[in-house]
Amino acid sequence: MKTRSVFIPSNGTFLINNLIRTDDGQYTLELQDSDGRETAERTLQLFIQAPVSSVLLVSECLSEGQMKVSCSSEGGDSPQYSWTLDGNTLTDSELLSGTTETNIIILKQNLSGRLVCSVRNHISRVSNETILTTCDGKTFCDGRRDGVQCYGALGGTVVLQLMDDASQIPRYLWIKDGTTILTGRRNTIIINTMETRSVFIPSNGTFLINNLIRTDSGQYTLELQDSDGRQTGKQSLLLFIQGGETYCDGRQDGVQCFGALGGTVVLQLMDNTSEIPRYQWIKEETIILNGKKNTIITNTMETRSVFIPSNGTFLINNLIRTDGGQYTLEVFDSEGRETGKQTLQLFIQAPVSSVLLVSECLSEGQVKVSCSSEGGDSPQYSWTLDGNTLTDSELLSGTTETNIIILKQNLSGHLVCSVRNHISRVSNETILTTCIE
């Protein structure tokens, strides 16, 4: 097999390159003495597997509120499956049907959170995740412990359990990134700055946020105080908003926005239109939207878009390349005089998809690794080894932002390449072994 292999007597290793299916089989090592008599024999079984690749997750609501989720990957021999919800392996109490080792599961009612399906075989591992909502569109998160991570689906509802109830708490504050959202005393709500999209229920200590948008992501802190205003308790949670749509705040002039090819973009053009006598939204030289206060007069994209006057957002569905360009919002007074003007630039990108990692030993024991993804506009790369960003001391050539790197000798561990653009992110991993010169 010398065209594809090498045996190294000094350390007793046999390397086979460019593995093919017929390399599969039983191999026997026979040891003999100087007279040709057998002194020992042992066998090994070599299995050749195709690696698993990109993972697809599909969920479906059943008639009684349970959730059926299927997980499939392209290619790969003998795939094995595992599932986690919010970082924990699914339990029998959460499963109505299937096990954590099958590719189709049925979850019991009212389960929500960050669901991850991992597919692996002996030589590869890939995963995908989704924000699992209940069949009424809600996600639930118990935030009664400090440092919890919670997840909500873009456009959906999240229910955050902040405390058991508020009846025995003299005063409490609910703060997002330093800004107070909610102030209350026992069962009385004094202020709720998000009241148009949220509700706090003192009797069970839950805070519901509806119509979730990207900017709802952030750190939320609950502060408890006694009757004299002294702090008696404090806990924080991180809320992440995820979904197929991309959101962009276009209320400032010159903003750059990004949308996924074939997806949906939500553009925040203004707070609301109730006090605006007349407005136009124009792409290049073409008027897209014409309106007066809360009334839409014309929308030339109405087959693929919707404008919501009450919150000033414009949604474009099924994005195509020609949706990219410069858009201008013009605002007029009741006499038709222009009172304001702002532009935004919309870029449409194809999302990056499955990532392929290929490694190669060089002549002096270094390892060359290339990372490539299918499709995707303007991909950007990053690399980690055992969870840490690669450093110059580990790299012989390339940087952590290129798709091809050369690693110095004798490096090994868990190598991950991540590929991203403004609207998507994927990664793949491999166990990096040292090369034998």
Buried (B, 14 or more C-beta within 10 A) or exposed (E): EEEEEEEEEEEEEEEEEEEEEEBEEEEEEEEEEEEEEEEEEEEEEEEBBBBBBBBEBEBEBEEEBBBBBBBBBEEBBEBBBBBBBBEEEBEEEBBBEBEBEBBEBBBBEEBBBBBBBBBBBEBBBBBBBBBBBBBEEBBBBBBBEEEBBBBBBBBBBBBBBBBEBBEEBBBBBBBBEEEEBBBBBEEEBEEBEBEEBBEBBBEEBBBBBBBBBBEBBBEBBBBBBEEEEEEEEEBBBBBBBBBBBBBBBBBEEEBEBBBBBEBBBBBBBBEBBEEBBBBBBBBEEEBBBBBBEEEBEEBEBEEBBEBBBEBBBBBBBEBEEEBBEEBBBBBBEEEEEEEEEBBBBBBBBBBBBBBBBEBEBBEEBBBBBBBBBBEBBEBBBBBBBEEEEBEEEBBBEBEBEBBEBBBBEEBBBEBBBBBBBBBBEBBBBBEBEBBEE
